[in-house]
């Protein structure tokens, strides 16, 4: 077994308690270890990405216990891609946090940050549905702590809503896992695929119930209608750098749907067939519309960005709902794009909001330092999120529209995506006008907003603070410039996902190796 596969889970799991116990009072030491650990994780992710690029599937059995009795991690093209995406995003966010001193607002930021990475990496690597639940809980605990970083009554209230919603999802997750285990005797994703092939449709009522429960759970994580409402309150009230890291959180739900519903509940399983497709299509359709309307009607910048994340998740899940290799290519390309677009917007929002007298309220305010530079960066990030050329969002939406063309009710999907894009563009134009153009034309605040001005940093953002936003935007440009090779890798990834012989081969046919 290749022990590098478990390194992305073990390294942050060891680093987090060390930072929490030994370095919480020394911010320089905590930063040093956190950055060094994240750089090492990025290097490991690159190595695993290269390892998986040849099409092989590597399984890591903890304790050498064979499934379904032991814990198993699986590395393939999809998990390697998600690991690399997470690592790059984490490094971008961490540099921003240090450059803006966000981590100084609490003693345990870096420990929670590493625990969060542990949960995300584990969710992408695990080959077992129960351990997917375990890593979801690690995510929940760490993300709740990160969300409350810096304190505040509003943040605490939003955090409570976030926890309650996710605990409800965790309860449903346990019900689904219990039902699956009672029916099949296994929770290993590959072993489930093998066992479900032998269950006839007429005897599969409980399996179909479990499949729908899991769809609801993953929809909660991905913020898909009708369980999307938690995201706005959470992201809008979280610290902006934390919201940027959370850009990968909804992708865990999308990844779980792709993984479970193409392998365990794939087309070869008569027990479930193609049951989730149309349910997911309509949920994604409504989610896209809600996101676009929310962007247009928001009066706060953070709320608007949160609705834009909802809209992007709806567009992403429209592609996923087709459950074809071509649609998965479109979904994965848009997933990469939307992660960096959301991160760029939230990180830029942090730089802008902390320098405005009105905070993130979208109304005229005296001009801020570097107003022109921030306006240019906002314009670039906005066209990326809205899906306008030349950045990767335009190509991503074209791919999504192309892949849903032959689906039933495809015209509804086209209409919602195109109209939603128009509303999103108008919403971002309105926000940019309020943040930058009107503020430039206004030297004094109107009487209706003449309230005591909060203390804001008068100094301009330095190179280190601006670098993460610029890097995130550069990733969008690179996705557009190198769309052909990226799509080639994604096509291989989708092909491997829909012909899971290598994944299923991680289950031994005999008891050899079982302790």
N, C-alpha and C positions, 0 to 999 in steps of 0.2 A: 504493500500500500504506500501511496505517496503522502507523506506526512505534511507536505505543504498545503494540502487541501484544508486541513483543520486550523492552520495558522491564522486565517482571518477571524476566526471565532475565539481562539485561545489568547492571542496577543492582546486585544482590547479587554478581554475578561481578566487578564492578569494586571494590565496597566491601570485599569479604572480603580480598583481598591488601593493600589499603591499611591496613586495621586490623591485619593480621598483621605487616606490615613496619614501619609507622611509628608504631603506637599500642600495641603489645603491652605496653609498660612504663608506659603512662599509662592507667589504668583509667577515669578520668573522660572522657578524650577518646574512648576506645574505646566507652564507654557512649553518649556523645553521638551519635557517628556511627551506631552500631548502632540506637539508638532512632529517630533522624531518618530513617535509611534504611528502617526497618520502617514508620514512619508514612507515608512517601512511597509505599512499596509498597502499603499499605492503600488510600491515596487512588487510586492507579492501578488497583487491583483493583476499587474501587467504580466508577470510570469505565468500565472494560471490562465490568463487570456490566451497567451501564446501556446500554452500546453493544450488547451481545448480547441485551438483553431484547426487542428488536423482532423477533427471529427470524432475523436475517441471520447468515450464516456468513462470517467474515473470514479470509482466508489471507495469511500473510506468508512470502514466498519469499526466503530469504537469497541475496543476489547476483543476484536475479531469475532464478535457474535454475528452470526448470519441472520438476515431478515427472515421472518418478521419479528424476531425476538430482540434484536439489537438495534442500537441507534446507528443510522447510516447517513453520511453526507455524500452528495453526488455532484460532480463537476462535469458540465457539458457546455456547449457554446452559449446557451441562454443564461445559465447561472454565472459563467465567467464574464459575460457582457454586463450583467447587473452589478457584479462585484466591482468591475472597473469603473462603471458609471458612479457608483456610490463613493468610491475612493477619491475620484477627481472632485466630485461635489463636496465631499467632506473637507478636502484640503483647501478648496476655494473659500468655504464658509469659515474654516478655522483661521485662515489668514485675516479675513475681514474682522472676525471677533477680536483678535489680538490687536489689529491696527486701530480699532475704534474703542478699545478698552471695555468692551461689553462683558468680558469675563471677570472684570474686577467688581461687578455688582453682586457677586455671590461667591462663596468659597468652593462650591462643588461643581462649577460649570464643566471643567475638563473631565472630571470623573464621570459625570452624567453623559457627556459627549461620547466618551469611549464606550460606555454601556449601550448607548444608542447604536453605535456602529456594530457592536457585538450582536445586538438583536437583528439588525438589518442584514448583516452578512449571514447570520445563521438561518434567517428566513429564506434567503436566496440559495443556500447550499443544502438545506435539509432534504432528505429523501423520504421523510416520514411525516405523515399528517399530524400526528400527536405532537411531534417536536416543532412543527410549524406553529401549533397553538402555543407551545412554550416560548418560542421566540417572539410571537406576537405579544405575549405578556411582558417580556423583557422590554420590548418596544414601548408598550403602554406606560410602564413604570418610569423608564428613563425620559420619555417624551413629556410626561406630566411634570417631572422635575425641571426639565429645560424650559417648559412653557411658563412656569412660575418664576423663572430666574429674573430677579429684579423686583419681584413682589407687586403688590397693588390689588385693590379690591375687585376691580373689573377683571383683571387677569385671573384672579382666584375663582371668580364666578364662572368665567368661560372654561377654566380648567376643570371645574366640577362637572359641567355639562359634558365635556370631552370624556372624562373618566366614566361617567354614568353610561354614556352611549356605547363606549367600548367594552365596558363590563357586560352590558346586555349582549353585545356581539360575542363576547367570550363565552357566555352562558349557552347561547345558541350553538357555538362551535363545539362545546362539550357534548351537547345533545346529539349533534350530527356525528361526532366521532364515536360516541357510545352506540348509536344505531348502526353505523358501519361495522364496528368491531363485532357486535352481536350477530350481524348478518354474514360477515365474511371471515372473521377470525384474524384479521390483520388490519394495520393502518399504514403499512409501508406503501408508498405511492405506486411503485412498480408492481409489488405483489397484489395490490388492489386491482390493478389493470388485468392481471392474469386471472384472479379469482372471479372478477365481474364478467368475464367473457363466458363463464360456465353457468351463469345465473340466467334462466329464461325470463322473458319479459313478464309473464303471468305471475312469477314468484318474486318480483322485484319491487313491490310497493314500498317497503321500508328503505330500500336503496334509493329510490327516487325521492322519497321524503328527505333523506340525508343529503342527497345532491342539491335539492332546493335550499335546505338550511345552510349548506356551505356557500351557495351562491349569495344568500342574504348576508352572511358573515363577510365574504370578500367584497360585496357591494358596499358594506359599511366602511371597510378599510379604504376602498377606492372612491368613496363619496359619490355613489351613484343613486339617483332618485329611486325610491322615496326616502332614502336614509342619508341624504347629502347635507342636511342642515347643520350638523355639528361643525363642518369644516370652516364656515365663515366666521363663527364666533371664536373658534380656536386660532385660526391663522391671523385674523384681524387683530387679536389682542395679545398674541404671542410676541416676544421680541422679534424684530424683523430678521436678524440673522438666524434665529431658531426657525422661523417660518421658511427661510430659504433652505435649511436642512430638511424641513418637513416636505419639501418638494418631492423627495424620494419616497415619502411615507405612503402616499396614495398609490404609488407605483408598485408597492408590495402587494396591494390588493389585486392590481391588474396582473402582476406576475403569477400570483396564486391561481387566478382563474385560468390563465394560459396553461400553467403547469398541470393542474388537477383535471381540467376539462378537456385536455387533449391526450393525456396519458391514462389516468385512472378512469375517467368517464368519457373516454374517447369514442369515436364512431364504431369501433369494434365491440363495444360493450352494449349488447342488446338491452340490458337492464335500464340504461339511461338514454341511449341514442343521441339525438341532437336536441334534447329538451331545453337546454338553457339559452339557445340562440335567440329566439324571438323575444323572450322575456328581457334579455340583456339589451337587445336592439331598442325596444321602446323605452326602457329605463335610461339608456344612454342618450336617446333622442331628447327626452324631457330635460335631462341634466344639461345638455348643450344649450337648450333654450333658456333654462334658468340662469346659467352662467352668463350668457350674453345680456339678458335683461338686467341682471344684477350689476354688471359692469356699467351699463348705461345709466342706471338709477342710483348708483352709490354716491354718497356725499363725503366719504372718507377714502383716502388713498389706500390704506391697508384693506379696507372692506372691498374696494374695487379689485385689488389684486387677488384677494381670496376668491371672489366670484370668477375671475379669469382662470384661476386654477380649476374651479368646478367645470367651467366651459371646456377647458382643454382635456379634462378627464372624460367628459362626455364624448368629445370627438374621438379620443383614443379608444374608448370602449365601443363606439360604433364599428370601428374596424375589427376589434376583437370579436364582436358578436357574430361575424360571418364565419368564423372558425374554419378558414381555409389558409393554406400556406401563403397565398398572396396577401390576404388580409393581415396576417401576422407580421409580414414584412412591413406593411404600412403602419401597423400599430407600434412595432418596435422603433421604427424610424421616428414616428411622432412622439413616442415616449422619450427618446433621447433628446429631441428638440424641446419638448415642453418642460423637461426637468431643468435644463440650463436657462430657458427663457424665464421660468418662474423664479429661479435663484437670482438671476440678474436683476429682475424687477424688485424683489424684496431687499436685496442688498443695496440697490440704489435708493430705494425708499428710505432705508435707514439713514443714509448720508443726507438725504434731502430733508426728511422730517425733523431730524435733530437740529437742523439749522433754520427752520421756519418758525416764525412767531406763532403761527396758527397750527403748528404740528401737522397732522395728516388731514386736517379738514380742507376740503377742496373749495377754497374761496381765496380771494385776493389777499396778498400779504406783501409787505415790503420785500424787495429783492434780496436774495441771499448771496453769499460769496460763491463764486464760480457758477453763477446762474446759467450762463451760456453753455458751459461744459456739461452741467447736469441735464440741461434741456436736450442736448445732442444725444447723451447716453440714454435718456428716457425715450427719446424718439426711436432710437435703434432697438431698444428692448421692447417697446410697444409694437413696432411693426413685426418683430419676431413673434410675440405672443398672439397678435391678431392674424398672423398668417399672410403677410404681404411680402412680395419679392423685395430684395433678392435673398433674404435670409431663409433658413431651412423650414420655417413654418409654412411657407407657400408650397414647397414641394411636399411636405408632410400632409397637408390638407388635400392636395391633388391626389396623392396616393390613396388616402382614405376614401375620397369620393369615387375613385376608380374601382376600389375593391368592393364597395357596397352597391355598385351599379346594377348587378344582377339579382340582388336580394329582393324579396317581396317588400313593397312599400318603399323602395329605394328613393323615389321622388321626394318622399317626406324627409328622408335623411339629407338629400341634396339641398332641399329648401331650407331646412333648419340650420345646416352648416353654413350655407352662403349668407342667409339673412343674419344669422348669429355673428358671422365675421364682420358684416357691415355694422351691426350694433356695437360690437366690440371696438371697432375702429373709431366710431363716433364717441364712445365712452372715453377712450384714451385721448382723443383729441381734446375733448372737453376738460379732462383732468390736466393735460399738459398746458392748456391755455390758462387754467386757474393757477397752476403751480409756477409757471415760468413767464408766460407772456403778460398776463394781467399783473403779475407781481412786478415785472419790469416797468410797466406803465404806471404803477401806483407807488408813490413815495410815502404816503400816509395811509394808515388803515382807516376804512370807513367807520362811521360812528357806531354802526350796529355790531362791529366786532372789536371795538376799542376796549379790550380787557387787559388786565396786567400781563405783560409779555413774559413768557417763560424764559429762563436762562438758556441760551443756545450758544454753541461754540462759535466765536467770531472768526476763528482761523479757517483757512481753506483746508480741504481734505488733501492729505499728502499722497505721494505715489503709492505707498503700501496700502492705503485705504481704498484708492481707486482701482488698484490692480485686480482684485477679485471680480469686480463688475466687468472690467474690460476683458478679462480671461473668459468669463461666462459668455459674453457677447461674441468673442472670438470663436468659441466652440460652435455657436450657431452658424457663423460664417464658414467654418471648416466643414460642418455637416452639409452645407450647401455646395461648397466647392468640391468636396470629395464624396458627393452623393453616390456616384457609381460604385466605388470600392466599398463604401459603407453598406449600400444595398446588396452587394454581392455577399458580404459576410452575413447580413440579415437573411438573405435567401437560403444560405446554408443552414443557418440557425433554425429557420422555419421548417426546412426539409427534415432536419434531425428531430424536431419536435413532433412532426406528423408521421415519421417512420421510426418509432421509438424502440427499435430492436436492440440498440446498444444500451438504452436505459433499462429495458426489461431484462437484459442479460446480467444486470447487477444482482439479480436474484438467482442464487445457485440452484441447479436442478436437483442436487443431492444434499445431504446433510453435512457434506465435507466442510470443515472449518467452523462448525457450530460448537460452541463451548457448553 
